[in-house]
Every structure is written in C-alpha cells, then in structure tokens.
Amino acid sequence: MTPALASLIVGALACLSLGMRGRRPSPDARPGWLRLAAMVPVGGARVAWARPADAPGQLVAAGVDAVATADDLARARILGAVLAGLAGAATTPLWDGAIVLAPMCAALGALAPERLLARRAARRRRRVRADLPDVLDLLAICVEGGMALDPALTVASTHATGPLGDELRNALGDISLGRPRPSAYADLAARCGVAEVTGAVGALLQAEELGTPLSATLAAQADATREAARRQALERAARAGPRIQLVVAVVMVPAALILIVGAFAIELSREVGAMLGAP
C-alpha cells in the first residue's frame, strides 16, 4: 500500500468518525426564526453583548444545538428587539406616550427568542416522557428474548421516532466510537432533561454493575414512568380546577346575571306600562 493511499484511507475513516460522532438532527430541527436570525449582519461585539450566559444549555434543552449556535440566539435577540422597538415607535404619531412604549417593546422583543426556546424545550420534554415507557417495554422484551443491550437499544431507537430516539442513536454512536458507557448515558440523560430518563439510566448502570436481571429492571422502570405520568396528569387536573372556577365566576356568572336581570327588566317594564295605561 502506497503512503498516499494509506493517507487517503486514514482521512476517510476520520471523516466517517466525525460524521458518526456529530449530532444528527432532523431536517426541520432548526426553527425558521433562527434561520432568519443567522442572516442578520451584526458585529461581533454586539453579538457577544447580546449572547445569554446560558445559551448553550437553552439550545441543548430545545434540541437545536446541532443546527444553531449561541451567536444565532444573540442575533435573534437583537433582531427581536429592533423589530419590536420599531413597531412600538410606529405608534408615536397616535399618542404621546408611545415614546415609553418603544423601549418596552424592544425589551420584550429581546426576550421573545428565549421564550420560544423554552416552549420548544417543554414540548420536547413532554415527547420524551410520552415515548419513554414504550421504549423501556421494548427494551425489556428484547433483553428477555436474549438480545444484548446495545442491539436492543438499536431496535428501540429505530422504533422511537421522537427526540428520545434521536438521543438514543447519538448515545449508541458515541459508545461505538469508544466513549465510556456511563459517560454516554449521563450525556443522554442530561440532553433529555427528564427525571424519568435519569432514573432509567441509573437503573441500567446499576443492573450492569450488580448483575441484576435487566428485563425486570426495565419493566419496573416502565411502570414507574407511567405512574409518574399519571400523577403529573392528576396534578395538572387539580391545578386546572381553580382556573376553571375563576373563568366561571368572571365570565359565565355575570353573563347569566345579565340575562336574568334583562328578562326581569323587560317584564317589569311591561307591568309598569300596563299600570300606566300604555298600549
């Protein structure tokens, strides 16, 4: 083998390794407003000033760290502040107090990208919680049938179409490249940001360390995850009760009173009209 061919093979393997190691986001993982913000021509000093301190964590929680950077988020904040400030300033001819409205709108526009990322992260966590019990059940079935853990994780990641499947595939790719399993699992739990995933990862590591039956551990984790989801649903329902009562008290009760008082007023006017001899 010639040195040139050997160098070519080594380079190809290195590129393949980097491609496997990198995060593989879905094609629509990057929000449109982040794509727009990436094209905003802003100087480096202003970008550094507008960059949030926890921008990497926000991008990871939202699952867009592979397609967006902290600078993109900073540009989105600047773009939001400029557009919202201009919208507030456009109302200046309408009333004198608009000079105060423009800075307030600019501040709200600067906070809007982080709020959008937070909402995206919350949706992502809900999808992970919803998919986790089925993934654990599938893992338990595969392991109980005699399959090793890594092939079972591969099967589970293939059937999981949401962010949990993406993170499982990324963790398996890291392990195949020689990353220690505890480190890859810890990164998986951190990127998902869900306590149930952290518990499942801890159970996997404990079962592997102590030699306990893995299928029983996975089935127990699936049941615990479903029970936690049921408790959260009950808590949300309990919190929704007072809100519904408030809506009833503020909206429906006054509307019913208006109908009753209106009907009483109409009937009273008829009675008074008859007493006064009106036709």
C-alpha positions as CSV (number, residue, x, y, z in Angstrom):
1,M,0.0,0.0,0.0
2,T,1.4,3.3,-1.0
3,P,1.7,6.2,1.6
4,A,-0.7,8.3,-0.5
5,L,-3.4,5.6,-0.4
6,A,-2.8,5.0,3.3
7,S,-3.3,8.7,4.0
8,L,-6.5,8.7,1.9
9,I,-7.9,5.8,3.9
10,V,-7.0,7.3,7.2
11,G,-8.6,10.6,6.2
12,A,-11.8,8.9,5.0
13,L,-12.0,7.0,8.3
14,A,-11.5,10.2,10.3
15,C,-14.3,12.0,8.3
16,L,-16.6,9.0,8.9
17,S,-15.8,9.0,12.6
18,L,-16.6,12.7,12.8
19,G,-19.8,12.2,10.9
20,M,-20.8,9.4,13.3
21,R,-19.8,11.5,16.3
22,G,-21.7,14.6,15.3
23,R,-25.3,15.0,16.3
24,R,-27.8,14.1,13.6
25,P,-30.7,16.4,13.8
26,S,-33.9,16.1,11.7
27,P,-34.1,18.3,8.6
28,D,-36.7,20.5,10.3
29,A,-35.0,20.8,13.6
30,R,-33.9,24.4,13.1
31,P,-36.7,26.9,13.6
32,G,-37.4,29.4,10.9
33,W,-36.8,32.4,13.2
34,L,-33.3,31.1,14.0
35,R,-32.6,30.6,10.3
36,L,-33.6,34.2,9.7
37,A,-31.6,35.5,12.7
38,A,-28.5,33.7,11.4
39,M,-28.6,36.0,8.3
40,V,-28.7,39.2,10.3
41,P,-25.4,41.2,9.7
42,V,-24.5,42.2,13.3
43,G,-21.0,42.9,14.5
44,G,-19.1,40.5,16.8
45,A,-19.1,42.9,19.8
46,R,-22.9,43.4,19.7
47,V,-23.4,39.6,19.3
48,A,-21.2,39.0,22.4
49,W,-23.1,41.6,24.4
50,A,-26.5,40.1,23.5
51,R,-25.5,36.5,24.0
52,P,-27.2,34.9,27.1
53,A,-24.8,33.3,29.6
54,D,-26.8,30.0,29.5
55,A,-27.3,30.0,25.7
56,P,-25.7,26.6,25.2
57,G,-27.9,25.0,27.8
58,Q,-31.0,26.5,26.3
59,L,-30.1,25.2,22.8
60,V,-29.4,21.7,24.2
61,A,-32.7,21.7,26.1
62,A,-34.6,22.7,22.9
63,G,-32.7,20.1,20.9
64,V,-31.3,22.6,18.3
65,D,-27.7,22.8,19.5
66,A,-26.6,20.8,16.4
67,V,-28.2,23.4,14.0
68,A,-27.8,26.6,15.9
69,T,-25.2,28.4,17.9
70,A,-25.2,30.9,20.8
71,D,-24.4,33.6,18.3
72,D,-27.6,32.7,16.4
73,L,-29.6,33.2,19.6
74,A,-27.8,36.5,20.2
75,R,-28.7,37.7,16.7
76,A,-32.3,36.6,17.2
77,R,-32.5,38.7,20.4
78,I,-31.1,41.7,18.6
79,L,-33.5,41.2,15.6
80,G,-36.4,40.8,18.0
81,A,-35.5,44.0,19.9
82,V,-35.1,46.0,16.7
83,L,-38.4,44.8,15.2
84,A,-40.4,45.2,18.4
85,G,-38.9,48.6,19.1
86,L,-39.8,49.8,15.6
87,A,-43.3,48.5,16.0
88,G,-43.6,50.4,19.3
89,A,-42.1,53.6,17.7
90,A,-44.6,53.4,14.8
91,T,-47.4,54.3,17.2
92,T,-45.7,57.6,18.2
93,P,-48.0,59.7,15.9
94,L,-51.0,58.2,17.5
95,W,-50.4,59.2,21.1
96,D,-47.7,61.0,23.1
97,G,-47.0,58.1,25.5
98,A,-45.6,55.9,22.7
99,I,-42.1,57.2,23.4
100,V,-42.2,55.0,26.5
101,L,-43.8,52.1,24.6
102,A,-40.9,51.7,22.2
103,P,-38.3,50.7,24.8
104,M,-40.7,48.3,26.5
105,C,-41.5,46.6,23.2
106,A,-37.8,46.4,22.4
107,A,-37.2,44.7,25.8
108,L,-40.0,42.2,25.2
109,G,-38.7,41.5,21.7
110,A,-35.3,40.7,23.1
111,L,-36.8,38.2,25.5
112,A,-39.0,36.6,22.9
113,P,-36.4,34.2,21.4
114,E,-35.6,32.7,24.8
115,R,-39.3,32.2,25.5
116,L,-39.7,30.4,22.2
117,L,-36.8,28.1,23.0
118,A,-38.3,27.4,26.5
119,R,-41.6,26.5,24.9
120,R,-39.8,24.2,22.4
121,A,-37.8,22.6,25.2
122,A,-41.0,22.0,27.2
123,R,-42.6,20.3,24.2
124,R,-39.5,18.2,23.7
125,R,-39.6,17.0,27.3
126,R,-43.2,16.1,27.0
127,R,-42.5,14.0,24.0
128,V,-39.6,12.2,25.7
129,R,-41.8,11.4,28.7
130,A,-44.6,10.1,26.4
131,D,-42.2,7.8,24.5
132,L,-40.1,6.6,27.4
133,P,-42.5,3.8,28.7
134,D,-42.9,2.2,25.3
135,V,-39.1,2.3,24.7
136,L,-38.4,0.7,28.1
137,D,-41.1,-2.0,27.4
138,L,-39.5,-2.7,24.0
139,L,-36.0,-2.9,25.6
140,A,-37.4,-5.3,28.3
141,I,-38.9,-7.6,25.6
142,C,-35.7,-7.6,23.5
143,V,-33.4,-8.3,26.5
144,E,-35.8,-11.0,27.9
145,G,-35.6,-12.7,24.4
146,G,-31.8,-13.0,24.7
147,M,-30.7,-9.9,22.9
148,A,-27.7,-7.9,24.2
149,L,-28.3,-4.4,25.5
150,D,-26.7,-2.5,22.6
151,P,-28.7,-4.3,19.9
152,A,-31.8,-3.8,22.0
153,L,-31.1,-0.1,22.2
154,T,-30.7,0.0,18.5
155,V,-34.1,-1.7,17.9
156,A,-35.7,0.7,20.4
157,S,-34.1,3.8,18.9
158,T,-35.4,2.6,15.4
159,H,-39.0,2.4,16.7
160,A,-38.8,5.7,18.7
161,T,-39.4,8.5,16.2
162,G,-39.2,11.5,18.6
163,P,-36.3,13.2,20.3
164,L,-35.7,10.2,22.6
165,G,-34.9,8.0,19.5
166,D,-32.5,10.7,18.2
167,E,-30.7,10.8,21.6
168,L,-30.5,7.1,21.8
169,R,-28.9,6.9,18.4
170,N,-26.4,9.6,19.3
171,A,-25.5,7.7,22.5
172,L,-25.0,4.5,20.6
173,G,-22.9,6.3,18.1
174,D,-20.7,7.6,20.9
175,I,-20.4,4.2,22.5
176,S,-19.4,2.6,19.2
177,L,-16.6,5.2,18.9
178,G,-15.1,4.2,22.3
179,R,-16.8,6.6,24.7
180,P,-17.3,5.0,28.1
181,R,-20.9,3.8,28.6
182,P,-21.5,5.7,31.9
183,S,-20.4,8.9,30.2
184,A,-22.6,8.4,27.2
185,Y,-25.6,7.5,29.3
186,A,-25.0,10.6,31.5
187,D,-24.9,12.8,28.4
188,L,-28.1,11.1,27.2
189,A,-29.9,11.9,30.5
190,A,-28.6,15.5,30.5
191,R,-29.7,16.2,27.0
192,C,-33.2,14.8,27.5
193,G,-33.6,16.9,30.7
194,V,-36.2,14.5,32.1
195,A,-36.0,13.0,35.6
196,E,-37.5,9.7,34.4
197,V,-34.7,9.2,31.8
198,T,-32.2,9.9,34.5
199,G,-33.8,7.2,36.7
200,A,-33.8,4.7,33.8
201,V,-30.2,5.4,33.0
202,G,-29.3,4.9,36.7
203,A,-31.2,1.6,36.7
204,L,-29.4,0.4,33.6
205,L,-26.0,1.2,35.1
206,Q,-26.8,-0.4,38.4
207,A,-28.1,-3.5,36.7
208,E,-25.0,-3.7,34.6
209,E,-22.7,-3.2,37.7
210,L,-24.5,-5.5,40.1
211,G,-25.6,-8.1,37.6
212,T,-29.3,-7.9,38.4
213,P,-31.9,-9.1,35.8
214,L,-32.1,-6.3,33.3
215,S,-35.5,-7.2,31.9
216,A,-37.1,-6.9,35.3
217,T,-35.4,-3.6,35.9
218,L,-36.6,-2.2,32.6
219,A,-40.2,-3.3,33.2
220,A,-40.1,-1.8,36.6
221,Q,-38.8,1.5,35.2
222,A,-41.6,1.5,32.6
223,D,-44.2,1.0,35.2
224,A,-42.7,3.8,37.4
225,T,-42.6,6.1,34.4
226,R,-46.3,5.5,33.6
227,E,-47.2,6.0,37.3
228,A,-45.2,9.3,37.3
229,A,-47.1,10.4,34.2
230,R,-50.4,9.5,35.8
231,R,-49.5,11.6,38.9
232,Q,-48.5,14.5,36.8
233,A,-51.8,14.3,34.9
234,L,-53.7,14.3,38.2
235,E,-51.7,17.3,39.4
236,R,-52.4,19.2,36.2
237,A,-56.1,18.4,36.5
238,A,-56.1,19.6,40.2
239,R,-54.4,22.9,39.1
240,A,-56.9,23.4,36.3
241,G,-59.9,23.2,38.7
242,P,-59.4,26.7,40.3
243,R,-58.7,28.2,36.9
244,I,-62.0,26.8,35.6
245,Q,-63.8,28.2,38.6
246,L,-62.3,31.6,38.0
247,V,-63.4,31.6,34.4
248,V,-66.9,30.6,35.5
249,A,-67.0,33.3,38.2
250,V,-65.7,36.0,35.9
251,V,-67.4,35.2,32.6
252,M,-70.4,32.8,32.9
253,V,-71.9,34.1,36.2
254,P,-72.0,37.8,35.0
255,A,-73.5,36.6,31.7
256,A,-76.2,34.6,33.5
257,L,-76.9,37.6,35.7
258,I,-77.3,39.9,32.7
259,L,-79.8,37.5,31.2
260,I,-81.8,37.2,34.4
261,V,-81.7,41.0,35.1
262,G,-82.5,41.8,31.5
263,A,-85.6,39.4,31.5
264,F,-86.7,40.9,34.8
265,A,-86.3,44.4,33.5
266,I,-88.3,43.6,30.3
267,E,-91.1,42.0,32.4
268,L,-91.1,44.9,34.8
269,S,-91.4,47.5,32.0
270,R,-94.4,45.6,30.7
271,E,-96.1,45.6,34.1
272,V,-95.4,49.3,34.6
273,G,-96.6,50.1,31.1
274,A,-99.9,48.2,31.7
275,M,-100.4,50.1,35.0
276,L,-99.8,53.4,33.3
277,G,-102.2,52.6,30.5
278,A,-99.6,52.3,27.8
279,P,-100.7,50.2,24.8
